[in-house]
Amino acid sequence: MGNRLTQIATRTGDDGTSGLGDNTRLPKHHLRFQAMGDVDELNSHIGLLLCETLPAEVRTLLVEIQHQLFNLGGELSIPGYELLKADAVLALDEALATHNAQLPRLQEFILPAGTRAAAQAHVCRTVARRAERQIVALGQEDTVRDAPRQYLNRLSDLMFVLARVLNRMDGGDDVYWQSARLAQGGD
């Protein structure tokens, strides 16, 4: 691909616009840039999660997800271009099934807490949901393929499951919500 980033501070965005990969310029508040920014933020949070002690298979999965998120962001930056392939969504489905199979069935709601790695996985989950919402909003105004939305939907589910996996890594457990209803013995 060559050296594409030869100059970082171009000052071309000083007027409140930013360029897409096809050289069109849009206002920085455009839904396309909001979606791209949320995907970038998600990728950064996954990078932070990778700083934690993780099982090897989870680490490998997260690194692959980072690459796929870069593909997703690239696709958003070039309207009409396909970078994120359908097999990326299938890979998340497979990972979700594999990791969820080893977990006990949930009986109660859980809090986004526990170990630091699990809590960070929950942050990734919530940012994935926000990115998904931005892509849905963008799809109301412009053409967006299904794969980016589906990928983020599966990824948020996977991050929930991985948070549960990470909480159990050293014999821990989920942190259960103690609702007033449960405390009173209601159903």
Secondary structure, DSSP 8 states (H G I E B T S, - for coil): -----S-S---GGGGSEEE-TTS-EEETTSHHHHHHHHHHHHHHHHHHHTTS---HHHHHHHHHHHHHHHHHHHHHHSTT---S-HHHHHHHHHHHHHHHHTS----S-B-S-SSHHHHHHHHHHHHHHHHHHHHHHHHHHS---HHHHHHHHHHHHHHHHHHHHHHTTTS----B---HHHHTT--
